[in-house]
Amino acid sequence: MSTYPSWAEDLGHGVHAIDTGFHRPRFDAAYLVVQDGRAAFIDTGTNFAVQRLLALLEALGLPLQAVDHVIPTHVHLDHAGGVGALMQALPAATVWVHPRGARHLIDPTQLYAGALAVYGQAEMDRAYGQLVPVAAERVRTTDDDGVIMLADRPLAVAHTPGHARHHHCIWDEVTRGWFTGDTFGLSYRELDTPRGPWIVPTSTPVQFEPDVLRASVQRLLARQPDCMYLTHYGRVGGVPRLGALFLSLLEETVQRARALASRPDRRRALMSMLADLYADSLKSEESSLDKEEVTALLALDIDLNAQGIEIWLDRQG
């Protein structure tokens, strides 16, 4: 057993958050859940995170054979890019994925091509690397309202489209928390306010569907969770307040985006609108950050969210 690493956090009740090192500290998390000596990873980060995931097992004294499940919330590469490489190191593990995502893990060619179109070759090489396929016999698809057992600990599944049609969230009854992937949005610790965490929906390309996302978030909130485990980033409490904030910002985003749909400079207008919306929302939450600081911290998200909103607007006709 080695020293517990500085880039991981023991959240109690067998749940560990792992900073995958993607982009900047505390930007992208994977989670390890341990129960009676058995383990499950929920989200993996990219290929470059795999060594950290394996190092945490070593730090906890868990053999590779102890990992029963690898559960990406969806197949976007900051959540599932490392699944194939991780599975090569885990002899006993099964991948559990939404039915719409399974083919992309078995043959990641199309997944890679889609990400390449968004990010470009230089960023793909820098941030993601080559994707490793998973053998089909090691992949199982989840059922909506199904349960994955980790020893005697049930991990319940809810299919939650809206951010992506291949998205599911995982409910942990022990901690009364959802592992939300991107369904419940983004909440970076640098943006915490005197009122607590701040949260914002993410509309990353290419399957943003606001009405469906609203229904998925309401489904998560109906369980009255004590916490949410976000990929971006970490565990957050105060869920009723955050849920109301999320839904309000989602509605405001949609209304403002529709008003910009016919602008000739639509992408730039959407990015400016999002920067204003986020800065104003944080100001209302008593944040001390000015607009320039907010825009700098959310620059990547503003760009990707604007791209996803444009695709959604085009689908509306």
Solvent accessible surface area in square Angstrom, and as a share of the most:
residue,aa,sasa,rsa
1,M,184,0.82
2,S,55,0.36
3,T,122,0.71
4,Y,76,0.29
5,P,21,0.13
6,S,116,0.75
7,W,62,0.22
8,A,13,0.10
9,E,99,0.44
10,D,88,0.46
11,L,18,0.09
12,G,28,0.27
13,H,130,0.58
14,G,22,0.21
15,V,0,0.00
16,H,12,0.05
17,A,4,0.03
18,I,0,0.00
19,D,12,0.06
20,T,8,0.05
21,G,43,0.41
22,F,16,0.07
23,H,71,0.32
24,R,61,0.22
25,P,103,0.65
26,R,117,0.43
27,F,7,0.03
28,D,0,0.00
29,A,0,0.00
30,A,0,0.00
31,Y,3,0.01
32,L,0,0.00
33,V,0,0.00
34,V,27,0.16
35,Q,41,0.18
36,D,106,0.55
37,G,37,0.36
38,R,81,0.30
39,A,0,0.00
40,A,0,0.00
41,F,0,0.00
42,I,1,0.01
43,D,2,0.01
44,T,0,0.00
45,G,0,0.00
46,T,5,0.03
47,N,27,0.14
48,F,120,0.50
49,A,0,0.00
50,V,11,0.06
51,Q,132,0.59
52,R,74,0.27
53,L,0,0.00
54,L,33,0.16
55,A,38,0.30
56,L,0,0.00
57,L,1,0.00
58,E,109,0.49
59,A,6,0.05
60,L,44,0.22
61,G,43,0.41
62,L,23,0.11
63,P,78,0.49
64,L,71,0.35
65,Q,105,0.47
66,A,1,0.01
67,V,0,0.00
68,D,34,0.18
69,H,21,0.09
70,V,0,0.00
71,I,0,0.00
72,P,0,0.00
73,T,1,0.00
74,H,0,0.00
75,V,2,0.01
76,H,34,0.15
77,L,10,0.05
78,D,25,0.13
79,H,0,0.00
80,A,3,0.03
81,G,6,0.05
82,G,0,0.00
83,V,0,0.00
84,G,4,0.04
85,A,24,0.19
86,L,0,0.00
87,M,5,0.02
88,Q,139,0.62
89,A,29,0.22
90,L,0,0.00
91,P,84,0.53
92,A,51,0.40
93,A,4,0.03
94,T,34,0.20
95,V,0,0.00
96,W,33,0.11
97,V,0,0.00
98,H,15,0.07
99,P,65,0.41
100,R,143,0.52
101,G,0,0.00
102,A,11,0.09
103,R,141,0.52
104,H,22,0.10
105,L,9,0.05
106,I,62,0.31
107,D,83,0.43
108,P,15,0.09
109,T,96,0.56
110,Q,107,0.48
111,L,27,0.13
112,Y,37,0.14
113,A,55,0.43
114,G,41,0.39
115,A,12,0.10
116,L,58,0.29
117,A,90,0.70
118,V,47,0.27
119,Y,64,0.24
120,G,30,0.29
121,Q,90,0.40
122,A,84,0.65
123,E,45,0.20
124,M,0,0.00
125,D,76,0.39
126,R,137,0.50
127,A,6,0.04
128,Y,7,0.03
129,G,14,0.13
130,Q,124,0.55
131,L,24,0.12
132,V,43,0.24
133,P,77,0.49
134,V,5,0.03
135,A,47,0.36
136,A,58,0.45
137,E,147,0.66
138,R,61,0.22
139,V,19,0.11
140,R,141,0.51
141,T,64,0.37
142,T,4,0.02
143,D,106,0.55
144,D,67,0.34
145,D,104,0.54
146,G,19,0.18
147,V,83,0.48
148,I,5,0.03
149,M,98,0.44
150,L,0,0.00
151,A,45,0.35
152,D,99,0.51
153,R,4,0.02
154,P,52,0.33
155,L,0,0.00
156,A,15,0.11
157,V,4,0.02
158,A,2,0.02
159,H,34,0.15
160,T,0,0.00
161,P,41,0.26
162,G,0,0.00
163,H,0,0.00
164,A,0,0.00
165,R,82,0.30
166,H,17,0.07
167,H,0,0.00
168,H,0,0.00
169,C,0,0.00
170,I,0,0.00
171,W,4,0.01
172,D,0,0.00
173,E,80,0.36
174,V,72,0.41
175,T,20,0.12
176,R,80,0.29
177,G,0,0.00
178,W,4,0.01
179,F,2,0.01
180,T,0,0.00
181,G,1,0.01
182,D,7,0.04
183,T,0,0.00
184,F,0,0.00
185,G,0,0.00
186,L,5,0.03
187,S,0,0.00
188,Y,2,0.01
189,R,46,0.17
190,E,63,0.28
191,L,1,0.00
192,D,64,0.33
193,T,14,0.08
194,P,105,0.66
195,R,125,0.46
196,G,21,0.20
197,P,32,0.20
198,W,1,0.00
199,I,0,0.00
200,V,2,0.01
201,P,10,0.06
202,T,5,0.03
203,S,6,0.04
204,T,22,0.13
205,P,11,0.07
206,V,78,0.45
207,Q,42,0.19
208,F,3,0.01
209,E,38,0.17
210,P,4,0.02
211,D,93,0.48
212,V,56,0.32
213,L,1,0.01
214,R,58,0.21
215,A,60,0.46
216,S,7,0.04
217,V,0,0.00
218,Q,89,0.40
219,R,79,0.29
220,L,0,0.00
221,L,41,0.20
222,A,81,0.63
223,R,96,0.35
224,Q,146,0.65
225,P,10,0.06
226,D,92,0.48
227,C,12,0.07
228,M,0,0.00
229,Y,1,0.01
230,L,0,0.00
231,T,1,0.01
232,H,7,0.03
233,Y,18,0.07
234,G,8,0.08
235,R,107,0.39
236,V,3,0.02
237,G,33,0.32
238,G,49,0.47
239,V,3,0.02
240,P,110,0.69
241,R,75,0.27
242,L,0,0.00
243,G,0,0.00
244,A,65,0.50
245,L,26,0.13
246,F,0,0.00
247,L,40,0.20
248,S,70,0.45
249,L,9,0.04
250,L,1,0.00
251,E,66,0.30
252,E,58,0.26
253,T,10,0.06
254,V,5,0.03
255,Q,100,0.44
256,R,77,0.28
257,A,0,0.00
258,R,132,0.48
259,A,83,0.64
260,L,27,0.14
261,A,39,0.30
262,S,109,0.71
263,R,106,0.39
264,P,140,0.88
265,D,57,0.30
266,R,43,0.16
267,R,99,0.36
268,R,187,0.68
269,A,8,0.06
270,L,0,0.00
271,M,63,0.28
272,S,57,0.37
273,M,16,0.07
274,L,0,0.00
275,A,8,0.06
276,D,50,0.26
277,L,8,0.04
278,Y,4,0.02
279,A,13,0.10
280,D,82,0.42
281,S,13,0.08
282,L,1,0.00
283,K,155,0.66
284,S,67,0.43
285,E,18,0.08
286,E,94,0.42
287,S,17,0.11
288,S,114,0.73
289,L,51,0.25
290,D,74,0.38
291,K,88,0.37
292,E,123,0.55
293,E,78,0.35
294,V,1,0.00
295,T,46,0.27
296,A,74,0.57
297,L,43,0.22
298,L,1,0.00
299,A,52,0.40
300,L,60,0.30
301,D,13,0.07
302,I,6,0.03
303,D,47,0.25
304,L,17,0.08
305,N,3,0.01
306,A,0,0.00
307,Q,30,0.13
308,G,1,0.01
309,I,1,0.01
310,E,24,0.11
311,I,58,0.30
312,W,11,0.04
313,L,10,0.05
314,D,90,0.47
315,R,101,0.37
316,Q,97,0.43
317,G,104,1.00
